[in-house]
Amino acid sequence: MVVGITIQKLNSWKPDRPASRGAIAFHDAVVDASWLHDCVDQLIKYIDPKIKENDIVVDFGAGTGTSSVRILKKFKNKITLWLVDNSPAWLGKAYEYLHSRPNVNFFVLEKKNRHYSTLSETVGKESVNQVLSSNVVHLIPNLKDTFKGIFDSLKSKGSFMFNSGNIERKDKPKGALMLDSTVYRVHDIAIDLIRKLPQFKEYRKGLDERVKAFLPQRKFIFPYPRDIKEYANALKVAGFKQVKIYYSCFKVKYSDYLGFLRVKRLQAGMLPEVGGTEPTPKEIQDRDELITKASFQLFGELRDNNPLADDKSWQCEWAYVVGIK
């Protein structure tokens, strides 16, 4: 087994270009956000009893490394952490931020025939002790194949734990929202502002048609939420016999969330009706102004009408799911 670990280290991914501007902007917007710290720290709290000295832990869907920062802060040099993502552009920011750590390696899920390689195909079968995934599973189109690849990568008695603030369930507390449900509301408010405010009248022509035409793009960046039952079922189909589910609500400060909503790459998915896929500088500026105005209107609605919101924050519910091999 020592030989296997050495091979993986030799194959650790390195970027061949600087981190993308979108990755940098996203990282800077959320790395210090209290809501991200809270939801990742809770994930770590749940998994902590299972992690042992010298375990290989995967941060699956590591993105720009914001969750990895919290994992490393908790476990320091106790574990070897492998950051895995399907986007070299985003993982490049994580590499820039964390590659100097001796216990950190990076792996990219390669795309083959319009499908990404699974975790087991990338790092090997029965090669890791634990897999963590924070705030990304709702973006995965094919849960069953992805979860099967994670199952195959785990050693016996290993565990896979993920969380997401974008999972639906029947008994969600009144006033607890999902991250993406607020994004949908920001979009709708922004469209209404285009219709009402004279400064944005140039975007009115053909607006209804563009809303319909860009729906697939918006759903790609911010997919409609799936029910918790779909995730639990996909784990069982993958081979996990023990599945447990937990829920936690955390406050999301308006100031922190505005930083997230103003990330330009995300705005292209929130409001593609302004500028489309190749916006001009003016369209980028107008899109940002619309989303900013819409965000403040949303925050006002939440303060006035949501039982879990106050003058500084609203509350999002995160689902936490663990499967044991």
MOMO-V784756 format. One line per field, one symbol per residue. ss: DSSP state (H for helix, E for strand, L for the rest). burial: 1 if it has 16 or more other ideal C-beta (glycine too) atoms within 10 Angstrom, else 0. A space follows every 50 residues. Layout:
ss=???
burial=???
This chain:
ss=LHHHHHHHHHLLLLLLLLLLHHHHHHHHHHLLLHHHHHHHHHHHHHHHHH LLLLLEEEEELLLLLHHHHHHHHHHLLLLEEEEEELLHHHHHHHHHHHLL LLLEEEEELLEELLEELLHHHHHLLLLEEEEEEELLHHHLLLHHHHHHHH HHHEEEEEEEEEEELLEELLLLLLLLELHHHHHHHHHHHHHHHHHHLHHH HHHLLLHHHHHHHLHHHHHHHLLLLEEHHHHHHHHHHHLLLEEEEEEEEE EEEHHHHHHHHLLHHHHHHHLLLLLLLLLLHHHHHHHHHHHHHHHHHHHH HHHHHLLLLLLLEEEEEEEEEEEEL
burial=00001001000010100011011111101110101111110111011001 10001111111111111111110010001111111111111111111110 00111111100000011111011000111111111111010010111111 11110001111111111100010001111111101110111011000001 00100000010001000100110011010011011001010010001111 11010111111110111111111110001000000111111111101110 0100000110001111111111111
